[in-house]
Amino acid sequence: MNKQGNTYTFIYASVMVVIVASLLAFVSQGLKPRQARNEMVAKKIDILRSVNVGSTARDAEKKFEQIIGNASYIVNSKGEKVDGVAFDVELAKELRKSPEQRLYPVYEARLDNGELKYILQLRGNGLWGPIWGYVSVNEDGNTIYGATFGHKAETPGLGAEIDNADFQKQFIGKKIFDSQGKLVSIAVVKGGVPAGNEHAVDAISGGTITSNGLAAMLENFFKGYEQFLKNIERERHE
Amino acid sequence: MSSEKEPLFSAKNMKLITTPIGPQNPITIQVLGICSALAVTAKLEPAIVMSLSVVFVLVFSNLIISLLRNTIPSRIRIIVQLVVVASLVILVDQILKAFAYEVSQQLSVFVGLIITNCIIMGRLEAFALGNKPWPSILDGVGNAAGYGIILIIVAFFRELLGSGTLSLPGIGTIQVVPQLFYDMGYVNNGFMILPPMALVVVGIIIWVQRSRDKSLVESN
């Protein structure tokens, strides 16, 4: 058969595409359960890290069961509980809705010392792709107890440093509301935060767009959780 | 030509591995694959995993193209090469996600970008299309290793000077510069983690290599 002819070329290309497609489909299907499990465990590690509990892929599920278990629910922008499973909420989908219609997952962590922390879930955009995070808040609904952030594709060494523990430590003790109860969120600023500023952390050098995206994400979601946070503060005083 | 069978690791075959590591290095001599050398070398661990992924992709794509070399219609040979490379890259990506989830999170888009690495298409065009499978495998090992070694050298210096740490797969990040230095006023060179410094480090490597081997210096 003429190897330079059209017929040969077409047959060659078609056969190749069919072989490659079925091979990749087969591999993808075969590995999917493992990948889904990895993702679920990674999510649990992230949630635990936001209350400053370190875990590995091996013990994450056990620790999650101990500290959080089933104490999770979904709230809406008015701070009311709605039906559904918090773990199944995909913020990527929620972000496409208008802010009033979004669902916000909340996890309640009961630490070993008996303290109760509320874990909020966030998602936004970095430079190359989505960024996300979990922020845990004290019972006053204002002071941040811990924070952890992750990203899909930020530049290693630059924007990707938002998942660095030293960066995340800065958030501990920062406040979401000012003394009048007005939402101010937490800014990510260049050039050093003055000591005593409760509403800002240092940005990452070389990661300006990621830092800005992070600040926007915090503000966006603190707004969404605002009523919920005010409710827990009010309930505490009743 | 003698009808005697050539030994697997004959001097000629070994040269296929050693020349791309040294005098025909894809990064420092042919200046290919610079893009990913800039992107993944801010830390050592992603650079090592990236190098291993490139070894896998280049060896297997060289082998597959070499096996198919007499059947590929020359008019669509680039497309055939791309399909082979892309499938292997997707395989690597899926396997990393299933068995090395943390590392796959760090490498993120760069695994996918192996497809566009000029070294791979370059070796397929220049070598695998015209050579037998075994020499093609060796050529793949040699070129991927030549690429990987430079990547690892660059990442070593960038992470050491830029972050004061070294990260290794399976071990994690090790603080190399002692805290004492920081207490005495030592500061990490933030420049090193920015992409342009990868070019400067590659430039220094090229300089060192050429001053040691005068035959590499062009006369003009």
Interface residues (C-beta under 8 A of the other chain):
Chain A: K3 Q4 Y8 T9 Y12 A13 M16 V17 V20 L23 L24 V27 S28 L31 R34 Q35 N38 E39 A42 A57 W128 G129 G150 H151 K152 A153 E154 T155 P156 G157 L158 A160 S205 G206
Chain B: A39 V40 A42 K43 P46 T71 I72 P73 S74 R75 I76 I79 V80 V83 S87 I90 L91 Q94 I95 K97 A98 F99 Y101 Q105 Q106 S108 V109 R158 E159 G162 S163 G190 I193 L194
